[in-house]
Amino acid sequence: MSEKSKSHGRLAIRPSLKPRVLMTDTPDIVGVWKAKVITLFPEAFPGVLDRSLTGKALQDGLWQLQTIELRGFGIGKHSDVDHPPAGGGAGMVLKADVVGPALDDARRGTPVNPDLWPVIYMSPRGKPLTQAMAKKFSEAEGVTILCGRFEGVDERVLEEYDVQEISLGDFVLTGGEIAAQALIDATVRLLPNVLGNAESTKDESHSNGLLEHPQYTKPAEWKGRKIPDVLLSGHHGKVATWRDEMSKKLTKLRRPDLWESYLKFKD
């Protein structure tokens, strides 16, 4: 077995409409959060998700990952998955009669309710991914993520399957695989027992509408720069007050949009 095809975590095996790439032949674990990823490049997964805490959680069966190779649903002698856009224009568009069957395959065995199992398309025209979204996804049973390529996906697919479009920001990537890994990482780390200490997520940036306060650790002085005295005082109340003030200061300075939202929420 090649290095790329080695086992990563615990994934499902069940009959498929067309051949698809699976990471391993380990059966489903009932009740475990799962990400199904439809992609032209299944070898890109788990990628960075196989490292650090998300990788350990994957190996420990705290979450599951399944890739569905879009090319396996291609049409004709060359397994075509795309076609020039209707009306003319540059690039290619992923075909509805290819992506649709792939989504049908991913849908089997999952809840139809989008709150329990959202179907997501990583797209630069989507709503920006937020911490609140990641939290909501972590409370679902799992997610299906479609990784786009070329000029995008036939709009009819997105309408037919009630697909949520989500973006990492106001920029364009060559495909959705990096964005999908970012979304999965942001979600998986919020699952129970993945980080080990649930308290560690409470003061993170965006968790309470503010950016996180600055962090310091030993040595107490480095290149003439000292750790603020209050953090070494041992006075937990003063430390909490300083951190709150710094969070507000940074948010107001760096993200005035978040600051305005925070003030409205507080009012």
PEZIKA-V640808 format. One record per run of one state. SS is the DSSP state (a for helix, b for strand, c for the rest). FROM is the first residue (numbers start at 1). TO is the last residue. If there is no record, write none. Layout:
# PEZIKA-V640808
{{SS | FROM | TO} {SS | FROM | TO}}
This chain:
# PEZIKA-V640808
{{c | 1 | 2} {a | 3 | 5} {c | 6 | 32} {b | 33 | 39} {c | 40 | 41} {a | 42 | 44} {c | 45 | 46} {a | 47 | 50} {c | 51 | 51} {a | 52 | 59} {c | 60 | 62} {b | 63 | 69} {a | 70 | 73} {c | 74 | 74} {b | 75 | 75} {c | 76 | 79} {b | 80 | 80} {c | 81 | 81} {b | 82 | 84} {c | 85 | 91} {b | 92 | 94} {c | 95 | 95} {a | 96 | 107} {c | 108 | 116} {b | 117 | 128} {c | 129 | 130} {a | 131 | 138} {c | 139 | 141} {b | 142 | 147} {c | 148 | 148} {b | 149 | 149} {c | 150 | 152} {b | 153 | 153} {c | 154 | 154} {a | 155 | 160} {c | 161 | 163} {b | 164 | 167} {c | 168 | 174} {b | 175 | 175} {c | 176 | 176} {a | 177 | 188} {c | 189 | 197} {a | 198 | 201} {c | 202 | 220} {b | 221 | 222} {c | 223 | 224} {b | 225 | 226} {c | 227 | 228} {a | 229 | 232} {c | 233 | 235} {a | 236 | 254} {c | 255 | 255} {a | 256 | 266} {c | 267 | 267}}
